Amino acid sequence: MKDIRVMLVDDEVPFVDTMTKRLTKRGLDVVTAFSGAEALEKLDGMKGVDVVVLDVKMPGMDGIETLREIKSRFPLLEVIMLTGHATVETAIEGMKLGAHDYLMKPCDIEELLGKVKEARDKKARHEQKIIEAKAQSIVLRRGD
Amino acid sequence: MSEDKYYRSLTRSIVLIIIVVSCTPLLLIAAIAGYQFQTAYKHKVMDHLAALVERHRENIDSFLREKLADIRVIGSIYSPEQLSDERVLENLLQSLQEHHGGTFVDLGFVNEEGVQVAYAGPFKLRRVNYADAQWFLRAMSNPYTISDVFLGVRGLPHFIVAIRVGGDGASWILRSTIDFVHFNRLVENLRVGKTGHAVIINRDGELQTQSVDKPALLPEKFVELFEGRPEQTISLMPGEGLSAPPGYESFRLERHPDVKIFEDRNPTTHSETIYLATVLKNGDWILVFQQSVHDAFRDLYEARSITVGLIILSACMIGGMAVYLARRTVKRIVQADREKEMMNEQIIEAGKLASVGELAAGIAHEINNPVAIMVEEAGWVEDLLEELRAESTETLEEVRRALTQIKTQGARCKEITHKLLSFARRTDPKVQVVSINELVQEVVGLSEQRARFANIRIRTHLTPELPPIAVSPSEMQQVLLNLINNAIDAMERKGGAIDITTRLEDGFLVVDVADTGEGIPKANLQRIFDPFFTTKPVGKGTGLGLSICYGIVKKMGGDITVNSAVGLGTTFHIHLPVAGGGSLAASEPDR
């Protein structure tokens, strides 16, 4: 469990704080950011983030924009959208852009945990595949 | 109140417009045609009367001329000596009477001194001296004379035709009396209508004829009038030989230039008389025809009263029609206004829903965040408590209970905000062509479990082969679920039955959801579709269910109505438009 590194992005500081405490207590490595820009900045300088939990509605750069940016810069990074009910459609749009799933606020901690794990597994699978593909290409090259 | 006034004034103006528009041409036509007719008719009548008068004048003149001619023939054939012989006179009178009936009454021969030397006739007038008689004086100075009517020696009205006979300086007068009755008949024959009759007067204003009718105007006055000296009471228009009194200017009797026309109004009786006059006997006499205006134009006045009566009748009919039409029109307008008002109410209702929806969405979203934080905080405290397990169990339990409570209430808040949000924005508005019966069955399947617990049976009465409808299935389900849940809530204590019927009515698909619950009091019936209106205890209902249903059904182009009787139950009717060949679904972009 310790090996999952999650980034929480939400403009609601108390929410992020409490979430961080609870997730950390459940054995996750939590990084926080309070805006889309901050999230991108931190992701740039940091390795090993597996999953981003991204609020849809934020001042400045909103969730969808941030998502698009994350996906273009770090295609393997899995994103879970966090949404109020009114922005479910935006969240679904986000999934079309490549988000892993969405969660409605206020969210159940266990549900979030489950989805984070799923996302991490998916990412791991993707990485595995990439490694395999790389290995294969090496093999194939060698066969030239 | 002011509305009543508005409709009344509207009615009034419609009535006025109809009356003015319909009556104006009627009155104009009547006035113009009436005036033309009156002028033409008066002209014709006056023309006719003038012709009549002229003919009579000729008759009388020729009568007089004839008599004079007879006497002149005698005077020229017989010598004064012969005429002095009474036997000759007798013979002459006899033959005159034979040829002229009783016109010639007698014959007399008068010498210069005025003494009647010979006489033949019914009276004993021999040797009568006429020296002072006016006719004699005139006869002596003129070759022939026709006298005025006078009583004379015999005391009876008569007039004399006389000629001067003779030569050698000596003058004899041959005279004959004309039968007055005979002459009078000539004038009496001239009768028109009831009052039209003629008289003859001389220049002194003495009547020359007898008449049954009293002349309306004194003969003396008439002469003055005829001579052109108008009096105050007499309306006379001086003209060249012919005068047209007021009201008669328009017609000139060009064909009868010798006939003068006057009109006189009697100031005491206000009766009007027209006079037509012409001269006789070389201007000695005047033939006057008179008739009351009313009599002369009787037909015209009759036609006029009939016309006026008809106009009044038509005006009454137009008035009645106008009132009837105006009332009917205004009634329609009132109805239309009421309908408009109802539409406005519905629009307001829809607008209310929309604005409340937006507001709700805003609030719900804002509340969601703090609620989320609270719930998370409660969760965190719970997490922390896990670590303090062993210590002071009692306090711990109490804290745990409080936390559970916070979480439960937080969950409730979440439910409310979610409902509010779904009220503002439906999650799945994708329209599809679906079968209403299938939808109903699905929803019933979902609700049956809950119903069974409450001892409620759900019965469906589905009309087979109903046309498909174009709706969002999830929205429709939401509506049906809402209604069924409400029905179950209404019957939870006693149990009962829910009847769901689908049918086709007036081109609409109708879904009836009827329960046997306690019914809705009349006071609440109007408010049940209002957002946040609920009769359920705090914490049980949000008061949004029915307004969501209302909004959804209205958006589909349908309608939702309710019938309820307290103690018997409530029936909701959902009217949905039948799908127009599925074009709606086809045009809906795929999401």
HADDOCK unambig.tbl for C-alpha pairs under 7 A between the chains (distance, minus, plus):
assign (segid A and resid 14 and name CA) (segid B and resid 373 and name CA) 6.71 0.50 0.50
assign (segid A and resid 15 and name CA) (segid B and resid 373 and name CA) 4.94 0.50 0.50
assign (segid A and resid 18 and name CA) (segid B and resid 376 and name CA) 6.39 0.50 0.50
assign (segid A and resid 18 and name CA) (segid B and resid 377 and name CA) 6.11 0.50 0.50
assign (segid A and resid 18 and name CA) (segid B and resid 380 and name CA) 6.73 0.50 0.50
assign (segid A and resid 19 and name CA) (segid B and resid 376 and name CA) 6.75 0.50 0.50
assign (segid A and resid 22 and name CA) (segid B and resid 380 and name CA) 5.80 0.50 0.50
assign (segid A and resid 84 and name CA) (segid B and resid 365 and name CA) 6.15 0.50 0.50
assign (segid A and resid 84 and name CA) (segid B and resid 368 and name CA) 6.69 0.50 0.50
assign (segid A and resid 85 and name CA) (segid B and resid 418 and name CA) 6.16 0.50 0.50
assign (segid A and resid 85 and name CA) (segid B and resid 421 and name CA) 6.37 0.50 0.50
assign (segid A and resid 86 and name CA) (segid B and resid 361 and name CA) 6.82 0.50 0.50
assign (segid A and resid 86 and name CA) (segid B and resid 365 and name CA) 6.80 0.50 0.50
assign (segid A and resid 86 and name CA) (segid B and resid 421 and name CA) 5.75 0.50 0.50
assign (segid A and resid 105 and name CA) (segid B and resid 368 and name CA) 6.61 0.50 0.50
assign (segid A and resid 105 and name CA) (segid B and resid 372 and name CA) 6.04 0.50 0.50
assign (segid A and resid 106 and name CA) (segid B and resid 368 and name CA) 6.66 0.50 0.50
assign (segid A and resid 106 and name CA) (segid B and resid 371 and name CA) 6.71 0.50 0.50
assign (segid A and resid 106 and name CA) (segid B and resid 372 and name CA) 4.03 0.50 0.50
